[in-house]
Structures are given as C-alpha cells and as structure tokens.
C-alpha cells in the first residue's frame, strides 16, 4: 500500500496550505485576542465575522467538507489522502471551523 501523497491530493493539499498561510494564519492572533473581550463561552462579533468570512472564502475555493464522498459532492478522498489534509489543518486552532473539516 502506497502511503505517499497521491497525484489526486497534491493540488488540493497545496491549495489548503496556501489558504491557511494567506487567509487564516494572518487572522489567528486577532481571533485569539478577542477571547479576552467577551464571554469565553461565546464568540465575539469579530470572531464570528472572521469565521464567516473565512468560510465564505473556503467555499468559493471549494475547500469545504473534505470528508464527503463523490456522491455527496465532495472530493471522495480515501483515508490516507484525507489524513494529509487533516495534518495540514492542525497548524491552526480554527482551521477546521474555517474550512469545515469536521461535520458541524
């Protein structure tokens, strides 16, 4: 069994890496700074704005719901391919919320 990065997932993984570096990481410090401003159990208006903006951008780039099968409108990644995406998204606290890595 080949556990390397497949040709199918290479471009997806590069797009995810780029999205995280360009769109998500620059907002991470601001997002975390908001925690001290409000109730720790709810999002501040700015946190919600950040998350919703990132979700919209991720959907526009088709970086959304990687766990879905082809029949459900997803990429149809196998477990190993999905693992590479999941590993990359672990670089940031709120990537999974931004690109809907987890089913909500």
C-alpha positions in Angstrom: 0.0 0.0 0.0 1.4 3.4 -1.0 1.1 5.9 1.8 2.7 8.8 -0.1 0.9 11.9 -1.3 -1.2 10.9 -4.3 -1.4 12.9 -7.5 -5.1 13.4 -6.7 -4.4 15.1 -3.4 -1.3 17.1 -4.3 -3.1 20.1 -5.8 -5.7 20.0 -3.1 -3.1 19.9 -0.4 -1.2 22.8 -2.0 -4.4 24.9 -2.1 -5.1 24.1 1.5 -1.6 25.1 2.5 -1.9 28.3 0.6 -5.3 29.1 2.1 -4.0 28.6 5.6 -0.9 30.7 5.0 -2.6 33.6 3.2 -6.1 33.7 4.7 -6.2 32.1 8.1 -2.8 32.5 9.9 -2.8 36.3 9.5 -6.1 36.5 11.4 -5.2 34.0 14.1 -3.7 36.5 16.6 -6.6 38.9 16.2 -9.1 36.0 16.7 -7.4 34.9 19.9 -7.2 38.5 21.2 -11.0 38.6 21.0 -11.3 35.8 23.6 -10.4 38.3 26.4 -13.0 40.8 25.3 -16.2 38.8 25.7 -17.8 35.8 27.4 -15.3 33.0 27.0 -18.2 30.6 26.1 -19.5 32.6 23.1 -17.9 34.2 20.0 -17.5 37.9 19.9 -18.9 39.7 16.9 -15.4 40.0 15.4 -14.7 36.3 15.9 -17.9 35.4 14.2 -17.1 37.9 11.3 -13.6 36.3 10.9 -15.0 32.7 10.9 -17.9 33.5 8.5 -15.5 35.4 6.1 -13.1 32.5 6.1 -15.9 30.0 5.5 -17.2 32.0 2.5 -13.7 32.2 1.0 -13.1 28.5 1.6 -16.4 27.6 0.0 -15.5 29.8 -3.0 -12.3 27.9 -3.4 -14.0 24.5 -3.0 -12.0 23.9 0.2 -15.0 22.6 2.1 -16.1 19.3 3.6 -13.2 17.1 2.6 -14.7 14.1 4.3 -17.6 13.9 1.8 -17.7 11.2 -0.8 -18.1 11.9 -4.5 -21.8 11.1 -4.2 -22.2 13.7 -1.5 -20.5 16.4 -3.6 -17.0 16.1 -2.0 -13.6 15.1 -3.3 -14.0 11.4 -2.4 -10.7 11.3 -0.6 -9.6 8.0 0.9 -8.4 7.9 4.5 -4.7 8.4 3.7 -5.5 11.4 1.4 -7.7 12.9 4.0 -5.0 12.4 6.6 -2.6 14.7 4.7 -5.3 17.5 4.6 -6.1 16.9 8.3 -2.4 17.1 9.2 -2.0 20.4 7.4 -5.1 21.9 9.1 -3.6 21.1 12.5 -1.3 24.1 12.2 -4.0 26.5 13.3 -6.6 26.5 16.1 -9.5 27.4 13.9 -8.7 26.0 10.5 -11.2 23.2 11.0 -14.0 25.6 11.6 -12.9 27.8 8.7 -12.9 25.0 6.1 -15.5 22.7 7.6 -13.1 19.9 8.2 -15.4 18.5 10.8 -19.1 17.9 10.3 -21.0 20.6 12.1 
